[in-house]
Amino acid sequence: MYRLKMKRFFYILTAAMLTLGTAAASAQESASPKIEPTDSLSLLDNKVTKLENVVSKLPQVSGFIQTMFSWQEGDNDGANYFRIRRARLIFKGAICGDLMDYNFTTDFAGGVKIVDAYLRITPWKQFNVQIGAFRPSFTIENMFYGSLSMEGIDYPQVVKKMTHLGDITGLNSSGRDIGVQVHGGFFNKRGFSTLEYRVGVFNGNGVMVTKDDNKGKDLSAMLGVYPIKNLSLVGSCYFGSWNNGVSNDNLRTRWSVGYRYDDGTIFTRGEYIRGATQGLSREVVCDDMTFSEGAFVMLGARFFKQRFAPFVRVEYFAQDRFNHKACGEPYYSLGIDYNPIKYIRLQALYTHKTFLNGNDYSRNVVELLLTAKF
């Protein structure tokens, strides 16, 4: 009888403890908020958004390497060689959304040098400001076509000889200079600016020269008219001076007119460039003036999803058009631009060059360029 009562007592005690434990667990569960799956996704989305904001403020890093082979016929002055044409590292980024952006580009081929280093402020389509080292607004080819966008391996000779790409004065600064420029466009109702302008003030000595060695500043200006979306008619001018070692105030003036058309399949462009340069003789009395002129026109088309683009180009340049044959020195080029994949580009250019310096002669030149982008 006693054992039966004790057994019944343990049953009642066990049942009571289980009841209390269940009640306590229920109370704890109700006190702690449940995390629903939707709340977890929201927290994850917030973290991803914060990470994206941080990453968006970091500069975009890219670059490319260009390896070149050149062959030129000739017994004594002919040459064939490999060389690293360009090896560039590019940092780009935005500040304050779309209000400002920057570009810093260095080239390691043949020594470290600055190519681009500018800040651009873009509050409106009609008025923007660019400050630093960049391309002055002169000639279509130098302004709008760089190492990765031009179809030919090199610029036409008149563009090189009349700009910062390799001016007849000896200035060679990859087409860049240090200064400030304003630019913008008007009449944007058709999805593009019908009228565009660019006006800049520069040192005139290139990027790597830290001290301006002439008295004044150089001025460049460009005006472009777009009658239709893919066609532009462009005029530009450049007024400056240079130091020839005898005088630091020798005039260097240039002007150009040209056109470009590109609808994604057919592309063509051409320019006529003319200029006057004082002090090329480097005499004590620098009152001599050399008048130069040149032009080029090119035509090409893209095939196979724009991966393959053959083109032809005809050009000439007369450094001193009054003491030179009327046609200057004509070049005739045939080129191929091939992009097999996104990050690889192959270019081939054949040029027949004619030199008119009293002993007229010609040379055939073949150039190959391989570009690897990252």
C-alpha positions, 0 to 999 in steps of 0.5 A: 500500500505504501509502495503504491502511494509512493509510485503515484506520487512520483507520477504526479511530480514528473507530470508537474515538472514536464508541465512547468518546463513546457510553460517556461519554453513557451514563455521564452519563445514568445519573449524572443522575436521570431526572425522571418525569412523575409527579414533575413533577406532584407538584412542581406540586401542592406549589407550588399547595398553598403558593400556596393556603395563602398566598391563604387567609390573605388577607382576602376583599374584597367590597362593594356600592353601593345607589342609592335613589329615594324619592317621597312625596306632599304639596304642602309636605312631599312629596319625591322624590329620588335618593341613595346609600343605602349604599356599603360595602367589606367585609373578611372572613377566618379565623385559625387555621383555624375557630378565629377569624374577623374582619369589617371593614366601612366605609361611604362614603355620606355620609362614611367611617364604621365599620359592623362591626369585630370578632373572633369566637372560635369554639372550640365550638358551645356557647360563642363570643366576639365582640369589637368593633363589631357588632349587639347581640343585640336584636330578630330584625330588627336581629340577623339581617337586614341591608342585603343580606338583608332583603326590605324597603327599610327596617326597620319603624318600631318596630325603627328607633325602639327600636334603634341603627338610629335610636332615639327618643333620637337614637342612629343607628349602623346598629344597631351598638355597641361591646362584647363578646358570648358566644353559642352553641347546644345540642342539635344532634342534628338538624343545627341548635341547638334552643336558642340564646343571646346575651348582650352588654355594650356602651357604648350610644353606637354605633360612632363615639363613642370615649368612653362618656358615661354611667356604666354599660354596656348589657346585651343578651340574646337567647334563641331556641328552634327547635322545627323547623328553619325556625321560631324563637321569639325573646325579647330584652331591652335594659337601658341608659342614655343622656345627654340633655345634662342627665343621663348616667344616663337609663334606656333599657330594651327587650324584644321577643318574636317569631317567624320562619319561612323554608323557602326558599319561604314566609317570614314573621316578626313581633315585638312590641317595648316599652320605657321611655325616661327624659329625652326631655323634656330637662328639668333634672329628668329623672324623666319616663318615656316608654313606647313600643310597636309591632309588625309582621308580614310574609308573602311567598313566593319564585318563579322559582328564588327570584329574585322575592319579593313580600311584604306588611307591616303595622306600627304604632308608638306612641312614647308609648302613654299619650298616643296613640291605641291603634293608634299610627301604622299603616303598610301596605306592599307590596313586591317583591324581584327578583334577576335575576342574582347581583350585581344586586338590585332592590327596590320598596316602596309604603307607606301611612303614617298619622300620628296627631298631632292632625291625622290625615293619611296619605301614600303613599310609593314607594321603589326601591332598586338594589343592585350587589354585587361 
